Amino acid sequence: MKYFIYIIRCEEDKLYTGITTDYKRRFLEHKSGIKGAKWTKAFKPQKIEVLYKTDGRSNALKLESKIKKLKKADKENLCSDKRSFKKYFKDIIDVNIYKFVRVKF
């Protein structure tokens, strides 16, 4: 099954990272506040900044965990420079199993 790992830009320039099998549905859940995370209820989501696709939940959780451990400045760099993905992760995970996805709504 395909999984998506995403970074959402929220109010007050906060960033939220998560995983899902349907990024459009999940973003709308975050925006509505009904099924969103506590974080996105406190800081309303604005847009998906970064989206990656991989096979399997385990792979998605690994990348999500690595992103969450990054400093805010590094997450911002990941959002602004899509090529920085390999810079941050090539030595700790198999970066070839993750594909950058252009967000389409």
N, C-alpha and C positions, 0 to 999 in steps of 0.2 A: 504494500500500500504506500502511496506517495504521501509524504509529510512536508509541510512548509515551516520554516523557521523565519520569524519576522521581527523587525524592530519598528515600533510605532512611535512617532513623535506626538507628544501630548502637550497640553497647556503648560505654561511656565517653562517651556523648552525641555521638559522631562522626556526620557526615553523608556519604553517598555519593551521587553523581549518575551516572546512566547512561541509555542508550536501549535499546529493545527493540521487537519486534513483538508480544510476548506477555508482559505484565507479570506475570501470575500464575506462569507457568513460570519466568521469569527470577528472580523473588523467591525461589522455592523452590530454584533453583540456587544463588543466593547463600547461602541458609540452610543448604543441605546441605554447602557447601564444596567440592563436586565440580567444578562449573564456575563457581564464583564468582570474582570479581576478587580480587587479592592483598589489597586493602583490606578486603573483607568476610570474608576468611579470618582476618585479624588482629583485626578488630572485628566480631563476629557481628551480623548484621542483626536488628533488632527489629520494625520495621514500615515500611510505605511511608507517608511523610509527605505527599508531593505527587505528583500524577500529571497530566500534560498529554498531549493527543493531537494529532497533526498528520498531514498527508499527506506522504509522502516522507522518505527518510533524510536528505537534505540539510537540510531544515527542522529535523529532530530534532537533527542534529549542531550546527546553529547555536545552538539554544537551550541544549543541553547545555554547549557551550563558554561561553556567556554566564553560565550559572548557576555553572559551576566557577570563573569569575573573580570572583564575588562574595565579599565577606568573610563569615566565619562568622556574624556578627551579622545580616547582610542575608539570608543563607540561612535563618536562624532566623525572621526576620520573614516571609519568603516562605512558610515552613511554617505559621506561626501566623495569618497574615492573608492569605487567598487573594486578596483585592482588591489586594494590593501588587504583583501580577504586572505590571500596567500601569505602575505607578510606576517599577519597575526597568528595564523593557524598551521602553516605548512610543517612545522616541527613537532606538533602535538597531536594532529589528527590527519587522516587521509583526505586532503582537500578535494581530491578528484571525485569523491562520491557526492559532492554538493554542487548544485548548479544555480547560478544567479538567475532570477526570474524577474522580468519587467512586470510591474504591477499594472493590472488591467481592470478597470471598473466600468 
